[in-house]
Amino acid sequence: MSMPLVVPWAQGLWQKLVRQHQESRLPHALLLTGHTGIGKSEFAQAFAHRLLCHEPTALQPCGHCRSCELLSSATHPDLVYLHPEEAGKAIKVDQVRELLQFLHNTAQQGGYRVVVMEPAESMNINAANALLKSLEEPGDNTLLLLVSHQPGQLMPTIRSRCQQVTFPVPAAAQASEWLAAELQQTPERAAQLLSISQGAPLKARDLFQRDLLKLRASLMTGLADLLKGRTSAVALAETLHKDDLVQLLEWFHSLLVDIARLQADADRQVVSNADMLKMLNAVAKKTTAGKLYTLIDQLQAERISLMERHNPNRQLLLETLLLGWVKLVR
């Protein structure tokens, strides 16, 4: 039976929460916060599993009781996962109302009722207000596990009713060792994947397993070709606009931050996109800080707009940002 993953750098946090449960000090709502791709989601699933198990060991679910069997087949009646109905969309008030009905029922397996909500910040205002009622009057043996990558976007009244748990970021050596073992890759390859994933091991694993490195290569090649006049912003936007826009903007932002680092201290050359260092150095020498930060601000505004679930003209958005890239060196 496959157990949910608890990453090595979160073992201390795991032990603390298990101890709280054993001592009957567990709150009714936990808010797991931290960077994307460091293991929060998997941790929440694992803790839900441990909580629902009828015969847990000191730290782990037993894996063989009736509750564990239901969890293994994803049919446990006392566990609900709440996500947006479509990726990038909002969690709606109707979804939360259904959840409240679940929370008012008695646990069918006689233990806890657990809700895992991710990303919690995707709740729209009506959904958040509906959830507040449950947070104010939680039932017995109920735990809401809210996973948030952007806790600042949550209503303060939601945050104040949860025990916030800040998820640890792994040290570079620990992350690299774990990723190399997970992917059966060399330490050097793992370090490269971590670098372009801003040190987030599960994001790096996802990039590798979903074969997104090809998309990144297309973006990097396209940006280099733009600077050399081999392609146009319109043509490159046409090529890329149907792909993962959030991911593309994240990579683009990472490049711009690297250029800012090089302008601030060209001798250190500590950048996330070390494989693009030649291009980064060339842009850093030619552009001005004013142009660079104007484009960074513009890109950040577009990223926030996407996170707030606006629906932009994808191709036009990319064309505008790519034209801004060209203007850096003109």
N, C-alpha and C positions, 0 to 999 in steps of 0.2 A: 504494500500500500504506500502510495506517495504522500509524504508529509509536507505541509507547507514549509517554506524556507525561512529560517532565522539566520541572518548573515552573522559572521563571527564578530564584527565590530558592534553588534547590538546585543551580545550575550549578557552584558551587565544590566542593560535596560530590561531585558527579558526576565532575568532573575528578580529584579526589583518588583516588577508588576506581578509575577507569580507569587512572590512573598506577600504583596498587598492582598491578593485574592485569598491566600491561605489564612491570613490574619483578619479576614472580613473587613478590609479597609479599602476595597476597590470602589472608586466613584462610579456614578451611573453613566458618565460620559468622559471619554478620553479623546483628546485632539492631538493626533500625531502630526508633527510638522517637521520640515526639513527639505533639503534639496531634492529635486526629482531624481530618481534612479539610484537611490542609496539603500532601498530595501524596506521602505515604510509599508507599502501595500502588502508585501509578502508577510511582514511581521504582523500586521493586523489580522490577516487570514490565519496565521499560525496561532495567535493568541485566542481568536474565536474558537479554533479547534480545541485548544487546551482547556478552555472554559466550558465547552459543551461535553467534553469527554466524561464518562461516568466513572472511570477507573484510572485517572492520570497517575503517572509516576511523579517523582519530586518535581520535575521540570517539563515533562513531555506528556502528550496524550498517549493512551495505551495502544491505540491502533487496532483493537479487536472488539471493543464493546459495540453494542447496538448503535450508539450515537456516532462512534467513529466510522462504522459501516455506512451510515446515512451520509456522513460528511464526505466519505470517499466517493460515493455515487452522486454527490451534489444534490441530494434530496432531503437534507435535514430540514424539518418543518420549523425549527426554532432559530434559524439563521437566514437573514435577508441581506443581500448585497444590493446597494442602491447606487446606480450610475446614471448619467444622462442617457436618454434613449438612443441618441446618436452622438458619436464622438464629436467633441467640441461644442455641443449644445448645452442647454441648461437642465438642471434637475428641476422639475416642475412641481407646482403645488399639489396636483392630483397624485403624483407619486408619493409625496410626503403624507397626504391624507390616507392613502392605502397603508403606508407604514404605521401610522397612528392606530389604525384598526388592528394591525398585527400586534402592536405593543399592548393593546388592551386585552388581548386574548391570553389565556393561560398557556404556559409552556407545555407543548405536547409530550416532551420527553422528561418533564418533571424537574428541569434544572433552569438554566439561564435562557433568556431570549437575547440574541445578539444581532446587532445591525452594523454592517460595515458600509460606510458611505465614502465614495471617492469619485472625483475630487470634491470635497465639501464646499469649496468656494464656488462651485458651479451652480449652487442653488440660486434661483432667482429670488427676488425680495419676498414674494408671496410664500414661496416654499420655506424660506428661512423663518418667516413669522409663524408659519404653521408648526415648524419643528420646535420653536421656542416653548410652545405649550407642553410638549412632551419633556423637554429639558427641565421645565419648572416643576412638573408633577410626574416624575418617573415612577414606573411600577417597581415592585420588588424583583430582585434577580434579573435586572435588565442592564445591558451595557450597549451604549452607542459608541462605536469606534469611528471617529471622523478622521479621514486622511486628507491632509491639506498640503499642497505644494506652495500655495500663496495665501497664508493665513491672514495677511493684511486685507485681503478682499472679503473676508468673512465679517458679518455684522459683529460689532463689539459685544452685543448682548449674547450672541452665540458663544463667542470665545470665553466670556466671563463665566459661563455655566459649565465649562469643560475643564478637566485637569489637563493642562497642556504638557505634552511630552515631546521634547526636542530630540529628534533622531540624530545620532552621532554620525559624523563624516569620517570615513576610514582614513588612516594614514596611507600615504602613497604606496609604501612597500607592502602593507597588508592587502590593499586593494589590488595591486598588481599580482601578488601571489594567488589571491582568490580567483581573479579573472583568468589567469593563465591555466589554472587547474580546471575551471568551469568549461573553458573553450578548448582545452588541450592545445594551447598555443604556446609559443616561446614567451619568456618574460619580456623580451624586447617588443614583440607584437602586442602583448597585453599593455605595456606602457604606452605604446603609440595609440591604441584604442582609448585608453583612459585619458590621454592628453586631449584628444579631440572631443571627449565627452565631459570635459570640465571635472575630471576626477570622480565621476559617478559610475561605479562598477556595473550596476544593473542596466544603466543606459548604454554603456559600452557593450555589454553582452547583447542587448537588444539590437543595437546597430549591426553587430556582426551576424546575429542569427537571422535578422530580417533582410540581410544583404543590402542595407542602406548605404554602405560604403560606396556603391556604384553611383548612387544619387549624389553623394558628396563630391565624388570625383567629377561628375558632370558639371556641378556648380563651380568647382574650383577651376576646371578647364575653361568653362565659359567666361568666368571673371577675368582670367588671364587673357583670353582671346579678345575680350572687350577692350582691355587696355592696349592691346597691340593692333586694334582695328580689324581683326579677322572676323568679327561678328558684330551685330547690332543689339542694342537693348531690347528692341522689339522682337528680334529673332530668338534671343535667348529666353525672354519671357514666354514666348510661344512654346518653346521646348519644355520649360519647367513648370508652367502654371497649374498643370493637373496633378502635380506631385504633392508630397506632404509639405504644405506651405509653412506650418508652424516650425517644422524641423529646418527647412531652408532658411527661414529668418533667424533661427537660433545660430546656425552656422555662419551666416552673414554677419550677425552681431559679434560673434566670436572673433572673426577676422578683423573687424573694425577696432575692437578692444585691443587686439594684438598690435595693430598699427599705433594706437595711442601709447601702448607700453614702449614700443620701440622709439617713438618720438621722445618719450620721457627719459629713457635710458637705453640708448642704442647699443651700449657695450654689453649689457646683461643678456640680451636676446633670449629671455625666458618667455616663450609664447606657447599658446595651446596648439596652434597649427604649425608645428615646426617643419612639416613637410612642404609648407608654402612660404618658407622664410625668405626666399629670393624675391618673390612678388611682394611680400609684406614690406621688406626693406625698401624696395623701389618706390612703393606708394608713400611710405613714411617720409622719404627724402623729398618727394615732389609736392606733397600736399601741405596745406596749412592746418593748424589746430582748429581754426574757425570752420573751415569746410568739413573737417572730419567730425567735429562734435555736432554740427548741424545735421549731418547724415545719421549719426548715432541717435540723436533725438528723434529724427523722423522715423527711423526704423523702430525705435522703442514705442513710439506712438502707435505704429501699425501692429506691433506685437500685442500691446495692451488691448487694442480694438478687437483683435482676433480672440484674445482670452475672454473678453466680455461678450463674445459670441455674436459680434456683428458679422454681416455677410458682404464683404467687399467684392469688387470686381478684381478677381485674383490676378488676371493678366495685367491689368492697368496698374495694380499695386506693385507688381514686380518690375514693370517697365519703369515706373517712377524711381524706384530704389536703384535699379541698374543704371539709369541715367545719372543719378547722384554719384554712383561709383565712378563712372567715367569722368565726371566733373572734378573729382578729387585731384586728378592729375592734369587737367586742362587749364 
